[in-house]
Amino acid sequence: MSDNEHTYLLEVDRVSQSYGTEKVLRDISFEMDRGDVTVLVGPSGSGKSTMLRCVNRLTEIDSGNIYLDGERITGPDVDVNELRKEVGMVFQDFNLFAHLTARQNIMLGPRRVLGLDKEEAGKRADEHLEMVGLTPQADSYPGELSGGQQQRVGIARALAMEPKLMLFDEPTSALDPELIGEVLEVMRDLADRGMTMLVVTHEMSFAREVASEMLFLDGGKIVERGPPEQLFDRPEEDRTASFLRRITEMHS
């Protein structure tokens, strides 16, 4: 970790990662304070999703270190299961258990991983269903829910573990356009509540509105980083400007 006295909630320090001979991440460094919303943007294959997967150890890094709340979370001596109690992740696909209701899906982690009894896990599930606006759907099965509702259950499931950090890997990319807004609204609410969030998304209006910092990745490197108004309105790199212009036109 860096030598300064400030302890970031998340610090990524010179991380590199490769699949075989293909370098996916090249010496990536950034940090996040509590309550930050950092949005990773960039073309397909730039390393955005891989970066998220490295943070919760779904993908192992080749070199560098990652720290959560001042503690190193990379290396063979780290308990990955303990780490994932503190880092929630929402994927592109909903990954819900089809045979469990929305409420049961959310209860599963707190019961199996945190050891909560059925009553306490149920209470926590109900709180988070209310938070994502799905109290009426508590007893519905995934097949009875829209894609947007399923993704909101996925968010509630991750939140029910009460993590320090939430990772979102293109959470709206599998949704029909009319359902995207309801998921983004939940994420805006989380940001307002002070949840620390590392987000990969192509939703530029969300990034501009909610991000405290944006990182533009290309070729596994951070090309430019800064507040949204810098990257959108005063980008320092031509590559940043051309990418954001193109992606904004595509999604406008």
C-alpha positions as CSV (number, residue, x, y, z in Angstrom):
1,M,0.0,0.0,0.0
2,S,1.1,3.6,-0.6
3,D,3.1,5.3,2.2
4,N,0.7,8.1,2.9
5,E,-1.4,7.9,6.1
6,H,-4.7,8.1,4.4
7,T,-6.4,4.6,4.1
8,Y,-8.5,4.3,1.0
9,L,-11.4,1.9,1.0
10,L,-10.1,0.4,-2.2
11,E,-6.5,0.8,-3.6
12,V,-5.4,-0.9,-6.8
13,D,-1.6,-0.7,-7.0
14,R,0.2,-1.4,-10.3
15,V,-2.0,-4.4,-11.2
16,S,-1.2,-6.4,-14.3
17,Q,-3.1,-9.4,-15.5
18,S,-2.9,-11.6,-18.6
19,Y,-4.7,-14.6,-20.2
20,G,-1.9,-16.7,-21.6
21,T,0.2,-14.4,-23.8
22,E,-2.6,-11.7,-24.0
23,K,-2.0,-8.8,-21.6
24,V,-5.4,-7.6,-20.3
25,L,-4.4,-5.2,-17.6
26,R,-1.1,-3.2,-17.7
27,D,0.1,-1.6,-14.5
28,I,-3.3,-0.3,-13.4
29,S,-3.4,2.0,-10.3
30,F,-6.3,3.9,-8.8
31,E,-8.0,4.4,-5.4
32,M,-11.4,5.0,-4.0
33,D,-12.6,6.6,-0.8
34,R,-15.7,5.6,1.1
35,G,-18.8,6.8,-0.7
36,D,-17.0,7.2,-4.1
37,V,-18.7,6.0,-7.3
38,T,-16.0,5.2,-9.8
39,V,-17.1,4.3,-13.3
40,L,-14.9,2.4,-15.7
41,V,-15.5,3.1,-19.4
42,G,-13.8,1.9,-22.6
43,P,-14.1,-0.2,-25.7
44,S,-14.8,-3.9,-25.6
45,G,-11.7,-5.8,-24.5
46,S,-10.1,-2.9,-22.7
47,G,-9.9,-4.7,-19.3
48,K,-12.9,-3.1,-17.5
49,S,-14.7,-6.3,-16.5
50,T,-11.4,-8.1,-15.8
51,M,-10.5,-5.3,-13.3
52,L,-13.8,-5.9,-11.4
53,R,-13.2,-9.7,-11.4
54,C,-9.7,-9.1,-10.0
55,V,-11.1,-7.1,-7.1
56,N,-13.3,-10.0,-5.8
57,R,-10.8,-12.6,-6.9
58,L,-12.8,-14.3,-9.6
59,T,-9.6,-13.6,-11.7
60,E,-6.1,-13.7,-10.2
61,I,-3.6,-11.0,-11.0
62,D,-0.1,-11.5,-12.3
63,S,1.6,-8.7,-10.4
64,G,0.7,-5.7,-8.1
65,N,-1.6,-5.6,-5.1
66,I,-5.1,-4.7,-4.2
67,Y,-6.1,-3.4,-0.8
68,L,-9.5,-3.2,0.9
69,D,-9.7,-0.9,3.9
70,G,-5.9,-1.0,4.2
71,E,-5.7,-4.8,4.1
72,R,-4.1,-6.7,1.2
73,I,-6.7,-8.9,-0.6
74,T,-4.5,-10.4,-3.2
75,G,-2.2,-13.4,-2.7
76,P,-2.6,-17.1,-1.7
77,D,-2.9,-16.3,2.0
78,V,-6.1,-14.4,1.7
79,D,-9.4,-16.1,2.5
80,V,-11.5,-15.4,-0.6
81,N,-14.8,-16.3,1.1
82,E,-14.1,-13.7,3.8
83,L,-13.3,-11.2,1.1
84,R,-16.6,-11.8,-0.7
85,K,-18.5,-11.0,2.5
86,E,-17.2,-7.4,2.1
87,V,-17.3,-7.1,-1.7
88,G,-20.7,-7.6,-3.4
89,M,-20.9,-8.1,-7.2
90,V,-23.8,-7.7,-9.6
91,F,-23.3,-9.3,-13.0
92,Q,-24.7,-8.8,-16.5
93,D,-26.7,-12.0,-16.1
94,F,-29.0,-12.2,-13.1
95,N,-27.8,-15.6,-11.8
96,L,-30.8,-16.1,-9.6
97,F,-31.9,-19.6,-8.4
98,A,-35.0,-20.4,-10.5
99,H,-36.5,-22.6,-7.8
100,L,-36.3,-20.0,-5.1
101,T,-38.5,-16.9,-4.6
102,A,-37.1,-13.4,-4.7
103,R,-37.0,-13.4,-0.9
104,Q,-35.4,-16.8,-0.7
105,N,-32.7,-15.8,-3.2
106,I,-31.8,-12.9,-1.0
107,M,-31.9,-14.9,2.2
108,L,-29.5,-17.5,1.0
109,G,-26.2,-15.7,1.4
110,P,-26.9,-14.3,4.9
111,R,-28.0,-17.7,6.1
112,R,-25.3,-19.9,4.5
113,V,-22.4,-17.4,4.6
114,L,-23.1,-15.1,7.5
115,G,-24.8,-17.7,9.6
116,L,-28.0,-15.7,10.3
117,D,-31.1,-17.6,11.4
118,K,-34.1,-17.8,9.2
119,E,-36.0,-14.9,11.0
120,E,-33.1,-12.5,10.9
121,A,-32.2,-13.4,7.3
122,G,-35.9,-12.9,6.3
123,K,-36.0,-9.5,8.0
124,R,-32.8,-8.5,6.1
125,A,-34.3,-9.7,2.8
126,D,-37.5,-7.7,3.4
127,E,-35.5,-4.5,4.1
128,H,-33.5,-4.9,0.9
129,L,-36.6,-5.8,-1.2
130,E,-38.1,-2.6,0.0
131,M,-34.9,-0.7,-0.9
132,V,-35.1,-1.9,-4.5
133,G,-38.9,-1.4,-4.7
134,L,-39.9,-5.0,-4.9
135,T,-41.8,-5.7,-1.7
136,P,-44.9,-6.9,-3.7
137,Q,-42.8,-9.4,-5.6
138,A,-41.2,-11.0,-2.5
139,D,-42.8,-14.4,-3.1
140,S,-42.5,-14.4,-6.9
141,Y,-40.1,-16.7,-8.7
142,P,-37.5,-15.4,-11.1
143,G,-39.5,-16.7,-14.1
144,E,-42.4,-14.5,-13.0
145,L,-40.3,-11.3,-12.9
146,S,-39.2,-9.0,-15.7
147,G,-35.5,-8.7,-16.5
148,G,-35.3,-5.4,-14.6
149,Q,-37.0,-6.9,-11.6
150,Q,-34.6,-9.9,-11.6
151,Q,-31.6,-7.6,-11.7
152,R,-33.0,-5.6,-8.8
153,V,-33.3,-8.8,-6.9
154,G,-29.7,-9.5,-7.8
155,I,-28.7,-6.1,-6.4
156,A,-30.7,-6.7,-3.2
157,R,-29.1,-10.1,-2.8
158,A,-25.6,-8.5,-2.9
159,L,-26.6,-5.7,-0.6
160,A,-28.1,-8.2,2.0
161,M,-24.5,-9.3,2.8
162,E,-23.9,-5.6,3.8
163,P,-20.7,-5.3,1.8
164,K,-18.2,-2.4,2.1
165,L,-17.9,-2.2,-1.7
166,M,-20.3,-3.0,-4.6
167,L,-19.1,-4.0,-8.0
168,F,-21.4,-3.6,-11.0
169,D,-20.4,-5.3,-14.3
170,E,-22.6,-3.8,-17.0
171,P,-25.7,-4.5,-14.9
172,T,-28.1,-3.2,-17.6
173,S,-26.6,-4.7,-20.7
174,A,-28.9,-7.7,-20.8
175,L,-32.1,-5.6,-20.3
176,D,-34.6,-4.3,-22.8
177,P,-34.3,-0.5,-23.1
178,E,-37.5,0.3,-21.2
179,L,-36.2,-1.7,-18.2
180,I,-32.8,-0.1,-17.9
181,G,-34.1,3.0,-16.1
182,E,-35.5,1.1,-13.1
183,V,-32.1,-0.5,-12.4
184,L,-30.2,2.7,-12.8
185,E,-32.6,4.4,-10.4
186,V,-31.8,1.8,-7.7
187,M,-28.1,2.5,-8.3
188,R,-28.6,6.2,-8.1
189,D,-30.3,5.7,-4.8
190,L,-27.4,3.6,-3.5
191,A,-25.0,6.3,-4.4
192,D,-27.2,8.8,-2.5
193,R,-27.0,6.5,0.5
194,G,-23.2,6.6,0.4
195,M,-22.5,3.1,-1.0
196,T,-19.0,2.8,-2.5
197,M,-19.5,1.5,-6.0
198,L,-17.1,0.5,-8.8
199,V,-19.2,0.3,-12.0
200,V,-18.6,-0.8,-15.6
201,T,-21.3,0.6,-17.8
202,H,-22.1,2.1,-21.2
203,E,-24.8,4.3,-19.7
204,M,-23.1,7.6,-20.2
205,S,-25.9,9.7,-18.7
206,F,-25.6,7.7,-15.5
207,A,-21.8,8.1,-15.5
208,R,-22.1,11.8,-16.0
209,E,-24.7,12.2,-13.2
210,V,-23.5,9.8,-10.5
211,A,-19.8,9.2,-10.9
212,S,-17.3,10.9,-8.6
213,E,-14.5,9.8,-11.0
214,M,-14.4,8.1,-14.4
215,L,-11.5,6.0,-15.7
216,F,-11.2,5.5,-19.4
217,L,-9.4,2.3,-20.2
218,D,-8.0,1.2,-23.5
219,G,-5.6,-1.6,-24.3
220,G,-5.5,-2.6,-20.6
221,K,-4.2,0.9,-19.5
222,I,-5.8,3.9,-17.9
223,V,-5.7,6.5,-20.7
224,E,-7.4,9.2,-18.7
225,R,-9.1,9.7,-15.3
226,G,-11.0,12.5,-13.7
227,P,-14.4,13.8,-12.8
228,P,-17.1,13.3,-15.4
229,E,-17.2,16.9,-16.5
230,Q,-13.5,16.7,-17.4
231,L,-13.8,13.5,-19.5
232,F,-17.0,14.6,-21.2
233,D,-16.4,18.3,-21.7
234,R,-12.6,18.9,-21.5
235,P,-10.9,15.6,-22.2
236,E,-7.1,15.7,-22.3
237,E,-6.7,12.8,-24.7
238,D,-8.1,12.6,-28.2
239,R,-8.8,8.9,-27.7
240,T,-11.0,9.7,-24.7
241,A,-12.9,12.4,-26.7
242,S,-13.5,10.1,-29.7
243,F,-14.7,7.2,-27.6
244,L,-17.1,9.2,-25.5
245,R,-18.5,11.0,-28.5
246,R,-19.2,7.7,-30.3
247,I,-20.6,5.9,-27.2
248,T,-22.9,8.8,-26.4
249,E,-24.2,9.0,-29.9
250,M,-24.9,5.2,-29.9
251,H,-26.9,5.4,-26.7
252,S,-28.6,8.7,-27.2
